[in-house]
Amino acid sequence: MSGELMFLSSSGCTNCWGTPGCTLRRPVEYREQGCANVQNWIDTSVAKLKTASAQALAEAALNMSSIEWQKTYLG
């Protein structure tokens, strides 16, 4: 799995800015469940992305449901 995809997955990545489990998909999933206080987490996570591929994956993560993400990227 590429580094960009790892940071977006819920696989317990340890490459997410040094914090185990710190993923973009997690706050998106929390937002889907109705948690209101995750937008800052999402915004700061996206702001730290440097590569075009990471930014493209983030855009996909933010514009798909968790189920769509799993079917598309995790099989």
Residue, then its C-alpha position, 0 to 999 in steps of 0.5 A: m500500500s502506498g504511503e498516501l493510501m496508508f494515511l487515508s486508510s483505517s488500518g492503524c497506519t503509523n505514518c500519519w504525522g507520527t501518531p498511530g491511527c491518525t487517519l483522514r478516513r477516521p474523522v470522515e467516518y465520525r462525521e458520517q455518524g453525526c459527530a460535529n467536532v471533527q471538521n478542524w481535524i479534517d481541515t488540519s489533516v488536509a492542510k498537511l498534505k504535500t503531494a498531488s497524489a495525497q491531495a487527490l486521495a484526500e479529495a476522494a475520501l472527502n467526497m465518498s461515503s465510507i462504503e464507497w471508499q472501501k469498495t473503491y480503494l480497499g477491495 
